[in-house]
Each structure stands twice: as C-alpha cells, then as structure tokens.
C-alpha cells in the first residue's frame, strides 16, 4: 500500500483511491488506526474490483454503509474509546441517512 500525504485532502483525514494507493492529510500521517481503516478499503477494492467498488460506493447507500462500518470496526481496535466519534463521523459524513445512535449500534456489531 503506497501512502501519499497531501494537504489538498481537506475534506477527509484519509482516502483510498485504489487498492494500492492511499492519500492522507499530513496531520494524521502516523495514525495507525486510520491506516488500518484505509487498508480495509484496499482489500475491499481488491475483492470487489476497483471500478465496481467505486460505482457501488457512490450509487448504493447499503454498500457504502457496509464498506465504512467494516473499516470503522477496524479503527475501533486501535481506538476503542473513539466509538462515539466514529459513530458521529459515520452518521454525518457519508450521506447514509442514519443517526449517531444507529451508527454506534452498527459499529458495536
């Protein structure tokens, strides 16, 4: 997984562009939980296929929810106390139409 840092990524801390390419904002360069989160997206892209992943991610709310819940569950292993923060981010940042409480329940599995 190649990691590039750029301050141009102002809307997110990190973004997986392709199975082997992750962009990070410089302020989170050393965040192991975020890197693990993005590694999940790399695997998802390999499993689903890059174009299919992006098509489904942008066109299907259920797929986007599945992809992010799986990745945030890995983030929680690195920051177990961050569940409320991750739930708020999940509920507000991905156009999923869920509340923070619903997101928290999904993250708890």
MMTF fields as JSON, N, C-alpha, C and O atoms, coordinates in Angstrom:
{
  "mmtfVersion": "1.0.0",
  "mmtfProducer": "UNKNOWN",
  "numBonds": 435,
  "numAtoms": 436,
  "numGroups": 109,
  "numChains": 1,
  "numModels": 1,
  "chainsPerModel": [1],
  "groupsPerChain": [109],
  "chainIdList": ["A"],
  "bondAtomList": [4, 2, 8, 6, 12, 10, 16, 14, 20, 18, 24, 22, 28, 26, 32, 30, 36, 34, 40, 38, 44, 42, 48, 46, 52, 50, 56, 54, 60, 58, 64, 62, 68, 66, 72, 70, 76, 74, 80, 78, 84, 82, 88, 86, 92, 90, 96, 94, 100, 98, 104, 102, 108, 106, 112, 110, 116, 114, 120, 118, 124, 122, 128, 126, 132, 130, 136, 134, 140, 138, 144, 142, 148, 146, 152, 150, 156, 154, 160, 158, 164, 162, 168, 166, 172, 170, 176, 174, 180, 178, 184, 182, 188, 186, 192, 190, 196, 194, 200, 198, 204, 202, 208, 206, 212, 210, 216, 214, 220, 218, 224, 222, 228, 226, 232, 230, 236, 234, 240, 238, 244, 242, 248, 246, 252, 250, 256, 254, 260, 258, 264, 262, 268, 266, 272, 270, 276, 274, 280, 278, 284, 282, 288, 286, 292, 290, 296, 294, 300, 298, 304, 302, 308, 306, 312, 310, 316, 314, 320, 318, 324, 322, 328, 326, 332, 330, 336, 334, 340, 338, 344, 342, 348, 346, 352, 350, 356, 354, 360, 358, 364, 362, 368, 366, 372, 370, 376, 374, 380, 378, 384, 382, 388, 386, 392, 390, 396, 394, 400, 398, 404, 402, 408, 406, 412, 410, 416, 414, 420, 418, 424, 422, 428, 426, 432, 430],
  "bondOrderList": [1, 1, 1, 1, 1, 1, 1, 1, 1, 1, 1, 1, 1, 1, 1, 1, 1, 1, 1, 1, 1, 1, 1, 1, 1, 1, 1, 1, 1, 1, 1, 1, 1, 1, 1, 1, 1, 1, 1, 1, 1, 1, 1, 1, 1, 1, 1, 1, 1, 1, 1, 1, 1, 1, 1, 1, 1, 1, 1, 1, 1, 1, 1, 1, 1, 1, 1, 1, 1, 1, 1, 1, 1, 1, 1, 1, 1, 1, 1, 1, 1, 1, 1, 1, 1, 1, 1, 1, 1, 1, 1, 1, 1, 1, 1, 1, 1, 1, 1, 1, 1, 1, 1, 1, 1, 1, 1, 1],
  "groupList": [{"groupName": "UNK", "atomNameList": ["N", "CA", "C", "O"], "elementList": ["N", "C", "C", "O"], "formalChargeList": [0, 0, 0, 0], "bondAtomList": [1, 0, 2, 1, 3, 2], "bondOrderList": [1, 1, 2], "singleLetterCode": "X", "chemCompType": "L-PEPTIDE LINKING"}],
  "groupTypeList": [0, 0, 0, 0, 0, 0, 0, 0, 0, 0, 0, 0, 0, 0, 0, 0, 0, 0, 0, 0, 0, 0, 0, 0, 0, 0, 0, 0, 0, 0, 0, 0, 0, 0, 0, 0, 0, 0, 0, 0, 0, 0, 0, 0, 0, 0, 0, 0, 0, 0, 0, 0, 0, 0, 0, 0, 0, 0, 0, 0, 0, 0, 0, 0, 0, 0, 0, 0, 0, 0, 0, 0, 0, 0, 0, 0, 0, 0, 0, 0, 0, 0, 0, 0, 0, 0, 0, 0, 0, 0, 0, 0, 0, 0, 0, 0, 0, 0, 0, 0, 0, 0, 0, 0, 0, 0, 0, 0, 0],
  "groupIdList": [1, 2, 3, 4, 5, 6, 7, 8, 9, 10, 11, 12, 13, 14, 15, 16, 17, 18, 19, 20, 21, 22, 23, 24, 25, 26, 27, 28, 29, 30, 31, 32, 33, 34, 35, 36, 37, 38, 39, 40, 41, 42, 43, 44, 45, 46, 47, 48, 49, 50, 51, 52, 53, 54, 55, 56, 57, 58, 59, 60, 61, 62, 63, 64, 65, 66, 67, 68, 69, 70, 71, 72, 73, 74, 75, 76, 77, 78, 79, 80, 81, 82, 83, 84, 85, 86, 87, 88, 89, 90, 91, 92, 93, 94, 95, 96, 97, 98, 99, 100, 101, 102, 103, 104, 105, 106, 107, 108, 109],
  "secStructList": [7, 3, 3, 3, 3, 7, 6, 6, 7, 7, 1, 7, 1, 3, 3, 3, 3, 3, 6, 6, 3, 3, 3, 3, 7, 4, 4, 4, 6, 6, 7, 2, 2, 2, 2, 2, 2, 2, 2, 2, 2, 2, 2, 2, 2, 2, 2, 2, 7, 2, 2, 2, 2, 2, 2, 2, 2, 2, 2, 7, 2, 2, 2, 2, 2, 2, 2, 2, 2, 2, 2, 2, 2, 2, 2, 2, 2, 2, 7, 4, 4, 4, 2, 2, 2, 2, 2, 2, 2, 2, 2, 2, 2, 1, 7, 7, 7, 7, 7, 2, 2, 2, 2, 2, 2, 2, 2, 2, 7],
  "xCoordList": [0.859, 0.0, 0.905, 1.673, 0.807, 1.572, 0.769, -0.424, 1.434, 0.768, 1.372, 2.579, 0.513, 0.922, 0.224, -0.967, 0.96, 0.338, 0.183, 1.05, -0.941, -1.209, -2.187, -3.21, -1.879, -2.828, -4.044, -5.017, -4.0, -5.14, -6.328, -7.455, -6.082, -7.157, -7.748, -7.449, -8.569, -9.091, -10.433, -10.846, -11.125, -12.462, -12.42, -13.45, -11.252, -11.145, -9.729, -8.797, -9.586, -8.251, -7.52, -6.303, -8.264, -7.653, -8.635, -9.849, -8.08, -8.92, -8.155, -7.018, -8.778, -8.194, -8.657, -9.856, -7.712, -8.007, -8.074, -8.916, -7.182, -7.082, -6.523, -6.044, -6.57, -6.122, -4.713, -4.415, -3.869, -2.516, -2.157, -0.977, -3.147, -2.858, -3.801, -5.018, -3.201, -3.954, -3.415, -2.204, -4.328, -3.969, -4.281, -5.33, -3.375, -3.581, -3.294, -2.425, -4.035, -3.695, -2.469, -2.38, -1.526, -0.31, -0.556, 0.261, -1.661, -1.911, -2.159, -2.075, -2.463, -2.773, -1.778, -2.062, -0.635, 0.37, 0.691, 0.87, 0.765, 1.167, 0.02, 0.256, -1.195, -2.372, -2.54, -3.038, -2.119, -2.168, -3.597, -3.834, -4.546, -5.941, -6.488, -7.232, -6.125, -6.569, -5.938, -6.601, -4.661, -4.011, -4.674, -4.847, -5.045, -5.731, -7.106, -7.534, -7.796, -9.098, -8.956, -9.736, -7.965, -7.762, -7.307, -7.628, -6.568, -6.161, -7.382, -7.388, -8.411, -9.665, -10.256, -10.69, -10.274, -10.81, -9.958, -10.494, -8.645, -7.783, -8.202, -8.323, -8.422, -8.845, -10.212, -10.433, -11.128, -12.469, -12.387, -13.085, -11.544, -11.392, -10.813, -11.227, -9.86, -9.308, -10.373, -10.482, -11.152, -12.177, -13.308, -13.756, -13.761, -14.923, -14.519, -15.295, -13.31, -12.857, -12.94, -13.911, -11.937, -11.835, -13.037, -13.666, -13.356, -14.461, -15.796, -16.633, -15.989, -17.243, -17.354, -18.428, -16.236, -16.236, -16.709, -17.64, -16.064, -16.412, -17.843, -18.54, -18.276, -19.653, -20.636, -21.561, -20.419, -21.316, -21.207, -22.218, -20.005, -19.807, -20.61, -21.228, -20.601, -21.303, -22.773, -23.55, -23.172, -24.556, -25.434, -26.658, -24.828, -25.6, -25.293, -24.202, -26.255, -26.08, -25.752, -24.916, -26.405, -26.162, -24.719, -24.103, -24.185, -22.787, -21.841, -20.906, -22.082, -21.246, -21.278, -20.246, -22.453, -22.59, -21.783, -21.037, -21.924, -21.17, -19.66, -18.94, -19.189, -17.759, -17.22, -16.144, -17.954, -17.469, -17.6, -16.719, -18.676, -18.811, -17.679, -17.081, -17.384, -16.278, -14.961, -14.182, -14.706, -13.452, -13.401, -12.359, -14.511, -14.511, -14.411, -13.873, -14.913, -14.737, -13.251, -12.821, -12.476, -11.03, -10.41, -9.517, -10.866, -10.371, -10.593, -9.762, -11.709, -12.035, -11.036, -10.833, -10.427, -9.407, -8.219, -7.561, -7.951, -6.836, -7.24, -6.405, -8.52, -9.016, -10.394, -11.411, -10.427, -11.717, -12.574, -13.801, -11.963, -12.717, -13.282, -13.967, -13.011, -13.442, -14.772, -15.118, -15.529, -16.757, -17.747, -18.368, -17.905, -18.856, -18.391, -19.194, -17.105, -16.552, -16.756, -17.21, -16.42, -16.58, -18.053, -18.381, -18.932, -20.369, -20.88, -21.656, -20.448, -20.849, -20.327, -21.05, -19.071, -18.48, -19.225, -19.527, -19.521, -20.233, -21.632, -22.085, -22.31, -23.689, -23.758, -24.745, -22.734, -22.795, -21.976, -22.25, -20.989, -20.04, -20.183, -19.394, -21.175, -21.228, -22.592, -22.838, -23.467, -24.812, -25.529, -26.082, -25.511, -26.094, -27.513, -28.219, -27.933, -29.275, -29.481, -30.566, -28.435, -28.544, -28.16, -27.458, -28.632, -28.315, -27.016, -26.576, -26.398, -25.222, -25.519, -24.669, -26.707, -27.058, -27.141, -26.68, -27.719, -27.776, -26.374, -26.054, -25.548, -24.167, -23.409, -22.647, -23.618, -22.923, -23.333, -22.487, -24.622, -25.075, -24.458, -24.075, -24.364, -23.75, -22.256, -21.746, -21.582, -20.16, -19.914, -18.891, -20.855, -20.728, -21.001, -20.605, -21.678, -21.943, -23.004, -23.35],
  "yCoordList": [-1.169, 0.0, 1.232, 1.45, 2.016, 3.254, 4.379, 4.532, 5.161, 6.232, 7.568, 7.787, 8.439, 9.797, 10.768, 10.625, 11.747, 12.771, 14.049, 14.423, 14.698, 15.949, 16.807, 16.309, 18.081, 18.982, 19.275, 19.863, 18.872, 19.077, 18.2, 18.459, 17.176, 16.322, 17.02, 16.656, 18.002, 18.842, 18.356, 18.784, 17.484, 17.032, 15.74, 15.308, 15.117, 13.844, 13.692, 14.347, 12.832, 12.515, 11.586, 11.684, 10.679, 9.735, 9.292, 9.422, 8.758, 8.284, 7.228, 7.453, 6.087, 5.052, 5.305, 5.31, 5.513, 5.816, 4.54, 4.403, 3.615, 2.341, 1.322, 1.708, 0.042, -0.972, -0.757, -1.198, -0.107, 0.116, 1.562, 1.883, 2.457, 3.885, 4.563, 4.576, 5.123, 5.818, 7.231, 7.451, 8.182, 9.571, 9.88, 9.488, 10.582, 11.008, 12.493, 13.03, 13.146, 14.525, 14.46, 13.554, 15.396, 15.343, 15.303, 14.754, 15.872, 15.918, 14.534, 14.369, 13.533, 12.181, 11.143, 9.946, 11.591, 10.716, 9.479, 8.395, 9.613, 8.49, 7.748, 6.982, 7.941, 7.339, 5.886, 5.632, 4.95, 3.527, 3.044, 2.206, 3.562, 3.169, 3.609, 2.87, 4.813, 5.303, 4.488, 4.16, 4.164, 3.333, 1.965, 1.431, 1.397, 0.103, 0.234, -0.654, 1.338, 1.624, 1.666, 1.045, 2.395, 2.513, 1.185, 0.889, 0.39, -0.936, -1.826, -2.647, -1.67, -2.407, -2.023, -2.889, -0.728, -0.291, -0.826, -1.16, -0.908, -1.501, -2.941, -3.353, -3.704, -5.093, -5.174, -5.996, -4.322, -4.316, -4.051, -4.691, -3.121, -2.811, -3.988, -4.262, -4.679, -5.875, -6.951, -7.597, -7.142, -8.191, -7.9, -8.79, -6.648, -6.268, -5.848, -5.985, -5.344, -4.754, -3.243, -2.707, -2.566, -1.122, -0.363, 0.417, -0.577, 0.177, -0.185, 0.685, -1.46, -1.881, -1.291, -0.85, -1.286, -0.699, 0.747, 1.129, 1.564, 2.964, 3.188, 4.077, 2.391, 2.508, 2.243, 3.021, 1.135, 0.793, 1.79, 2.144, 2.24, 3.176, 4.45, 4.964, 4.958, 6.209, 6.029, 6.976, 4.845, 4.669, 3.883, 3.882, 3.221, 2.328, 2.624, 2.337, 3.191, 3.549, 2.324, 2.404, 1.198, -0.02, -0.502, -0.941, -0.426, -0.829, 0.107, -0.345, 1.419, 2.411, 2.186, 2.265, 1.908, 1.635, 0.401, 0.425, -0.678, -1.909, -1.637, -2.065, -0.915, -0.66, 0.161, -0.133, 1.179, 2.048, 1.403, 1.567, 0.682, 0.003, -1.001, -1.082, -1.76, -2.729, -2.016, -2.48, -0.91, -0.181, 0.485, 0.466, 1.072, 1.717, 0.703, 1.019, -0.494, -1.525, -1.83, -2.094, -1.796, -1.985, -0.777, -0.943, 0.423, 1.619, 1.513, 1.96, 0.924, 0.788, -0.098, 0.076, -1.023, -1.861, -1.016, -1.345, 0.054, 0.942, 2.047, 2.586, 2.377, 3.461, 3.067, 3.618, 2.116, 1.63, 2.719, 2.622, 3.73, 4.825, 5.799, 6.751, 5.585, 6.508, 6.179, 6.755, 5.259, 4.802, 5.935, 5.978, 6.839, 7.943, 8.864, 9.313, 9.142, 9.973, 9.296, 9.926, 8.012, 7.277, 7.199, 7.306, 7.014, 6.937, 8.267, 8.287, 9.374, 10.69, 10.901, 11.382, 10.538, 10.69, 9.834, 10.291, 8.602, 7.69, 8.21, 8.115, 8.752, 9.214, 10.527, 10.788, 11.349, 12.684, 12.838, 13.73, 11.996, 12.248, 11.441, 11.612, 10.56, 9.646, 9.587, 8.695, 10.512, 10.548, 9.209, 8.68, 8.675, 7.359, 7.417, 6.409, 8.572, 8.688, 7.924, 7.397, 7.86, 7.189, 8.173, 9.157, 7.886, 8.723, 8.241, 7.121, 9.076, 8.608, 7.369, 6.486, 7.294, 6.117, 4.862, 3.796, 4.978, 3.833, 3.437, 2.25, 4.421, 4.139, 3.438, 2.504, 3.886, 3.263, 1.799, 0.937, 1.517, 0.115, -0.728, -1.876, -0.161, -0.904, -1.171, -2.247, -0.2, -0.376, -1.399, -2.083, -1.494, -2.476, -3.894, -4.87, -3.997, -5.306, -6.039, -7.159],
  "zCoordList": [0.0, 0.0, 0.0, 0.937, -1.037, -1.128, -0.479, -0.74, 0.365, 1.097, 0.671, 0.775, 0.198, -0.151, 0.788, 1.068, 1.269, 2.109, 1.298, 0.508, 1.518, 0.817, 1.612, 2.081, 1.764, 2.428, 1.55, 2.022, 0.282, -0.61, -0.221, -0.642, 0.572, 1.078, 2.302, 3.44, 2.061, 3.143, 3.67, 4.747, 2.958, 3.361, 4.166, 4.684, 4.28, 4.995, 5.534, 5.067, 6.509, 7.01, 6.059, 5.898, 5.425, 4.51, 3.452, 3.608, 2.357, 1.268, 0.489, 0.076, 0.291, -0.549, -1.97, -2.251, -2.854, -4.245, -5.072, -5.96, -4.77, -5.48, -4.493, -3.427, -4.816, -3.856, -3.306, -2.197, -4.04, -3.551, -3.318, -3.174, -3.276, -3.155, -2.167, -2.346, -1.121, -0.075, 0.052, 0.078, 0.13, 0.389, 1.846, 2.356, 2.512, 3.895, 4.011, 3.324, 4.89, 5.229, 6.145, 6.973, 6.017, 6.838, 8.352, 9.092, 8.816, 10.268, 10.865, 12.082, 10.027, 10.53, 10.028, 10.046, 9.589, 8.984, 9.83, 9.275, 11.13, 11.974, 12.634, 13.568, 12.192, 12.822, 12.352, 11.255, 13.195, 12.83, 12.603, 11.733, 13.371, 13.198, 11.857, 11.212, 11.433, 10.134, 9.008, 8.024, 9.155, 8.135, 8.046, 6.951, 9.181, 9.175, 8.524, 7.787, 8.795, 8.18, 6.656, 5.933, 6.184, 4.74, 4.136, 2.985, 4.893, 4.403, 4.176, 3.259, 5.003, 4.788, 3.437, 2.677, 3.137, 1.847, 0.687, -0.369, 0.878, -0.156, -0.423, -1.577, 0.64, 0.478, -0.176, -1.064, 0.26, -0.33, -1.84, -2.627, -2.228, -3.65, -4.422, -5.549, -3.818, -4.48, -4.613, -5.655, -3.565, -3.566, -4.556, -5.278, -4.582, -5.388, -6.802, -7.748, -6.929, -8.187, -8.071, -7.536, -8.566, -8.375, -8.943, -8.227, -10.193, -10.793, -10.165, -9.923, -9.905, -9.265, -7.858, -7.447, -7.123, -5.778, -5.842, -5.133, -6.698, -6.748, -7.25, -6.761, -8.216, -8.703, -7.562, -7.328, -6.862, -5.762, -4.611, -4.004, -4.309, -3.204, -3.418, -2.486, -4.647, -4.919, -5.256, -5.13, -5.679, -6.125, -5.159, -5.296, -4.193, -3.321, -1.849, -1.357, -1.178, 0.236, 1.094, 1.994, 0.82, 1.609, 1.448, 2.419, 0.249, 0.025, 0.761, 1.422, 0.648, 1.326, 2.835, 3.502, 3.364, 4.794, 5.174, 6.153, 4.408, 4.678, 4.673, 5.575, 3.638, 3.496, 4.661, 5.182, 5.07, 6.139, 7.519, 8.364, 7.75, 9.051, 9.227, 10.3, 8.187, 8.283, 8.575, 9.407, 7.91, 8.116, 9.492, 10.146, 9.935, 11.253, 12.387, 13.448, 12.184, 13.216, 13.419, 14.542, 12.352, 12.478, 13.179, 14.009, 12.863, 13.553, 15.059, 15.851, 15.443, 16.869, 17.616, 18.818, 16.932, 17.591, 18.045, 19.031, 17.336, 17.664, 18.627, 19.353, 18.627, 19.474, 20.025, 19.603, 20.964, 21.47, 22.099, 22.086, 22.635, 23.239, 22.223, 22.598, 20.956, 19.928, 19.287, 18.256, 19.881, 19.223, 18.969, 17.907, 19.908, 19.694, 18.575, 17.757, 18.543, 17.468, 16.113, 15.158, 16.038, 14.781, 14.381, 13.2, 15.351, 15.058, 14.507, 13.552, 15.105, 14.595, 13.177, 12.305, 12.957, 11.625, 10.613, 9.51, 10.982, 10.089, 9.772, 8.632, 10.76, 10.551, 9.786, 9.099, 9.892, 9.286, 8.014, 7.211, 7.818, 6.748, 5.482, 4.553, 5.417, 4.273, 3.591, 2.779, 3.906, 3.3, 3.444, 2.479, 4.65, 4.899, 5.459, 5.451, 5.939, 6.479, 7.774, 8.021, 8.611, 9.906, 11.007, 10.77, 12.196, 13.351, 13.994, 13.735, 14.828, 15.558, 16.408, 16.523, 17.0, 17.81, 16.942, 17.351, 15.758, 14.844, 14.401, 14.322, 14.114, 13.706, 14.818, 14.567, 16.041, 17.174, 17.316, 17.555, 17.17, 17.252, 16.139, 16.364, 14.949, 13.837, 14.107, 13.796, 14.675, 14.958, 16.063, 16.075, 16.978, 18.051, 17.554, 18.191, 16.419, 15.82, 16.551, 16.178]
}
